[in-house]
Amino acid sequence: TMDADAAKLLGAGLAAIGCSIASIGVGNVFAKFLEGALRNPGAADAQQGRLFIGFAGAELLGLLSFVVAVLLIFA
């Protein structure tokens, strides 16, 4: 059987994968915004609020996975 400390560290490592996935999400948000802004520069200002909402959502999920990993390691 697996030791409890080993299981905690394994779970923390799996939770840390969410940080890398969040960075991919942030990159996709900005890439799609730039793609749309270059196609239609007149609509870029109207979509900037949605850009920051998408960025904040993706970053929140990354921070949440980081907090879960830290809690698993130290708690």
Beta strands, then each sheet from edge to edge (+ up, - down):
end
